[in-house]
Amino acid sequence: MGKTTRICEVIKTLDVGGAEVLLVNRLRQAPRTGRDYTVVFLRAATDELVNALRDCGVTVVDLRSSPRWRRYLRMVGVVRRLAPDVVNVHSPLLAAVLRPALHLRRPRPALVSTVHCVSCHPLTGLVNRTTRRLDDLTVAVSPQVAASRTVRGARAVRTRIHGVDVAVQRGWARQADQLRAEFGIPGDAFVLAFVANFRAVKNHPMMLDAAEVVLSRRPDALFVLAGDGPLREQVLADIDRRGLGDRVRYLGRVRQAGRLVAAADALVLSSHHEAMPVVVMEAIASGVPVVAPAVGGIPDLVHDGGNGILVEPGYPQRLAEAILRAMRPEVHAALSTGALAGTPSVDVAATAAWFDDVYAALADGARRRRAALAGRAAQSG
């Protein structure tokens, strides 16, 4: 019987965000035979992703009960006690803390950092750079991330676009009519989904500016918003001030937001910056066209005129014109066909297999280091 490979994934939060959902999607598909997965996290506003991980057989270590200043110390202690073969860290600050602590351990595990962003806080970037070369491997979630300063100086960088559960998204797309009824969406509306946390980077004001233009020309359009965040009340007040409440609807924080994406006619984004948006992958997997600014990793997923329409960031009028173009029946049909054709590129099953191969190779290296240390200890004894 082969040896079990112990893998520890460390992430700052398990809220419903991009990096967190990508991790959960991958671990749902990850092979279980001969693999023991543990996820360590420090914060979460809800237990939705915690429960999703536990439901698929992943051990979850929850550090929320500790005072904030102690969580980092507890994280180091927990990971060291787990004695994993491979540690994959999904936050630059956590990685900067863990790398030296784990390198001091003999034998040490293989160290991986998965980088989800093209920028971070300057102080975080500084401390991350000082320890980056201690990683055995850095995984960038998009070519833009691989070319950014967040991985500059890493010893080895490989790019891997993650993905979503294509079968699940296609299943929801087949139930679009039922899902629309569940969300209270009229059957004759052209539904434009805007699924994003209420944060400045998502640029809700630009989306509302574009919505006003679209609604002045296409009264059948319906914008549906989902998400949560610190700017929620400000954005909702702006919707009321503009008199858009009947055609721009806020659905709250939608559980399994991929259902709303699959039920839409198009996905709209207006972000200043993005890494590799999960909602875009969910839209492609569902055959739903995307209209979005050409920022971050979006152009790696959305091919202008193929499965969506890309616009220059920061121009509401251009976003509005792109939405109106995507609403034309012949254009919409072509873009939907293009989205469905691109589903293999966003299938998380392939990413899960890729990571499994990477982890197996790194674990072999960690075991060889362990055996060499044991051999030297026996000789010296």
Secondary structure in CASP SS format (residue, H / E / C, confidence):
PFRMAT SS
TARGET T0000
AUTHOR 0000-0000-0000
METHOD secondary structure of the structure
MODEL  1
M C 1.00
G C 1.00
K C 1.00
T C 1.00
T E 1.00
R E 1.00
I E 1.00
C E 1.00
E E 1.00
V E 1.00
I E 1.00
K E 1.00
T E 1.00
L C 1.00
D C 1.00
V C 1.00
G C 1.00
G H 1.00
A H 1.00
E H 1.00
V H 1.00
L H 1.00
L H 1.00
V H 1.00
N H 1.00
R H 1.00
L H 1.00
R H 1.00
Q H 1.00
A C 1.00
P C 1.00
R C 1.00
T C 1.00
G C 1.00
R E 1.00
D E 1.00
Y E 1.00
T E 1.00
V E 1.00
V E 1.00
F E 1.00
L E 1.00
R E 1.00
A C 1.00
A C 1.00
T C 1.00
D C 1.00
E H 1.00
L H 1.00
V H 1.00
N H 1.00
A H 1.00
L H 1.00
R H 1.00
D H 1.00
C C 1.00
G C 1.00
V C 1.00
T E 1.00
V E 1.00
V E 1.00
D E 1.00
L C 1.00
R C 1.00
S C 1.00
S C 1.00
P C 1.00
R H 1.00
W H 1.00
R H 1.00
R H 1.00
Y H 1.00
L H 1.00
R H 1.00
M H 1.00
V H 1.00
G H 1.00
V H 1.00
V H 1.00
R H 1.00
R H 1.00
L H 1.00
A C 1.00
P C 1.00
D C 1.00
V E 1.00
V E 1.00
N E 1.00
V E 1.00
H C 1.00
S C 1.00
P H 1.00
L H 1.00
L H 1.00
A H 1.00
A H 1.00
V H 1.00
L H 1.00
R H 1.00
P H 1.00
A H 1.00
L H 1.00
H H 1.00
L C 1.00
R C 1.00
R C 1.00
P C 1.00
R C 1.00
P C 1.00
A E 1.00
L E 1.00
V E 1.00
S E 1.00
T E 1.00
V E 1.00
H C 1.00
C C 1.00
V C 1.00
S C 1.00
C C 1.00
H C 1.00
P H 1.00
L H 1.00
T H 1.00
G H 1.00
L H 1.00
V H 1.00
N H 1.00
R H 1.00
T H 1.00
T H 1.00
R H 1.00
R H 1.00
L H 1.00
D C 1.00
D C 1.00
L E 1.00
T E 1.00
V E 1.00
A E 1.00
V C 1.00
S C 1.00
P H 1.00
Q H 1.00
V H 1.00
A H 1.00
A C 1.00
S C 1.00
R C 1.00
T C 1.00
V C 1.00
R C 1.00
G C 1.00
A C 1.00
R C 1.00
A C 1.00
V E 1.00
R E 1.00
T E 1.00
R C 1.00
I C 1.00
H C 1.00
G C 1.00
V E 1.00
D C 1.00
V H 1.00
A H 1.00
V H 1.00
Q H 1.00
R H 1.00
G H 1.00
W H 1.00
A H 1.00
R H 1.00
Q C 1.00
A H 1.00
D H 1.00
Q H 1.00
L H 1.00
R H 1.00
A H 1.00
E H 1.00
F C 1.00
G C 1.00
I C 1.00
P C 1.00
G C 1.00
D C 1.00
A C 1.00
F E 1.00
V E 1.00
L E 1.00
A E 1.00
F E 1.00
V E 1.00
A C 1.00
N C 1.00
F C 1.00
R C 1.00
A H 1.00
V H 1.00
K H 1.00
N C 1.00
H H 1.00
P H 1.00
M H 1.00
M H 1.00
L H 1.00
D H 1.00
A H 1.00
A H 1.00
E H 1.00
V H 1.00
V H 1.00
L H 1.00
S H 1.00
R H 1.00
R C 1.00
P C 1.00
D C 1.00
A E 1.00
L E 1.00
F E 1.00
V E 1.00
L E 1.00
A E 1.00
G C 1.00
D C 1.00
G C 1.00
P C 1.00
L C 1.00
R H 1.00
E H 1.00
Q H 1.00
V H 1.00
L H 1.00
A H 1.00
D H 1.00
I H 1.00
D H 1.00
R H 1.00
R C 1.00
G C 1.00
L C 1.00
G C 1.00
D C 1.00
R C 1.00
V E 1.00
R E 1.00
Y E 1.00
L C 1.00
G C 1.00
R C 1.00
V C 1.00
R C 1.00
Q C 1.00
A C 1.00
G H 1.00
R H 1.00
L H 1.00
V H 1.00
A H 1.00
A H 1.00
A C 1.00
D C 1.00
A E 1.00
L E 1.00
V E 1.00
L C 1.00
S C 1.00
S C 1.00
H C 1.00
H C 1.00
E C 1.00
A C 1.00
M C 1.00
P C 1.00
V H 1.00
V H 1.00
V H 1.00
M H 1.00
E H 1.00
A H 1.00
I H 1.00
A H 1.00
S H 1.00
G C 1.00
V C 1.00
P C 1.00
V E 1.00
V E 1.00
A E 1.00
P E 1.00
A C 1.00
V C 1.00
G C 1.00
G C 1.00
I H 1.00
P H 1.00
D H 1.00
L H 1.00
V C 1.00
H C 1.00
D E 1.00
G C 1.00
G C 1.00
N C 1.00
G E 1.00
I E 1.00
L E 1.00
V E 1.00
E C 1.00
P C 1.00
G C 1.00
Y C 1.00
P H 1.00
Q H 1.00
R H 1.00
L H 1.00
A H 1.00
E H 1.00
A H 1.00
I H 1.00
L H 1.00
R H 1.00
A H 1.00
M H 1.00
R C 1.00
P H 1.00
E H 1.00
V H 1.00
H H 1.00
A H 1.00
A H 1.00
L H 1.00
S H 1.00
T H 1.00
G H 1.00
A H 1.00
L H 1.00
A H 1.00
G C 1.00
T H 1.00
P H 1.00
S H 1.00
V H 1.00
D E 1.00
V H 1.00
A H 1.00
A H 1.00
T H 1.00
A H 1.00
A H 1.00
W H 1.00
F H 1.00
D H 1.00
D H 1.00
V H 1.00
Y H 1.00
A H 1.00
A H 1.00
L H 1.00
A H 1.00
D H 1.00
G H 1.00
A H 1.00
R H 1.00
R H 1.00
R H 1.00
R H 1.00
A H 1.00
A H 1.00
L H 1.00
A H 1.00
G H 1.00
R H 1.00
A H 1.00
A H 1.00
Q H 1.00
S H 1.00
G C 1.00
END
